[in-house]
Amino acid sequence: MFGYDGLYIIDGSTISANPGVNPSLTITALAERAMTFIPDQATASTGE
């Protein structure tokens, strides 16, 4: 996706096809990590 500032795409496709375990916790961890890059709306609008 080009031309969309601030767009983050989070996907579980980075995990191998058959890791031998359920990947749901890893996908959740990836989403939580990505959330650290998204600025909080309250602090973004005030500049703090």
C-alpha positions in Angstrom: 0.0 0.0 0.0 1.6 3.2 -1.2 0.3 6.7 -0.6 -1.3 6.1 2.8 0.6 7.7 5.6 0.4 6.0 8.9 -1.1 2.7 7.5 0.2 -0.4 9.3 -0.5 -3.8 8.0 -0.1 -6.6 10.5 -0.3 -10.2 9.3 0.6 -13.7 10.4 2.1 -14.6 7.1 5.6 -14.1 8.5 5.2 -17.4 10.4 6.3 -20.6 8.6 3.7 -22.9 7.1 4.0 -25.6 9.8 5.7 -24.4 13.0 4.4 -27.4 14.9 2.4 -25.3 17.4 -0.6 -23.1 17.3 0.6 -19.7 16.0 -2.1 -17.6 17.7 0.1 -16.5 20.6 2.8 -15.5 18.2 0.4 -13.5 16.0 -0.9 -11.8 19.1 2.6 -10.9 20.1 3.3 -9.5 16.6 0.1 -7.4 16.9 1.1 -6.1 20.4 4.6 -5.2 19.1 3.1 -3.3 16.1 0.8 -1.4 18.5 3.9 0.2 20.1 4.6 2.0 16.8 1.2 3.5 16.5 1.0 6.9 18.3 -1.6 7.3 21.0 -4.3 9.7 19.7 -4.4 11.6 23.1 -0.7 12.4 23.1 -0.5 12.9 19.3 -3.0 15.7 19.3 -1.4 17.5 22.3 2.2 17.0 21.2 3.3 15.6 24.6 
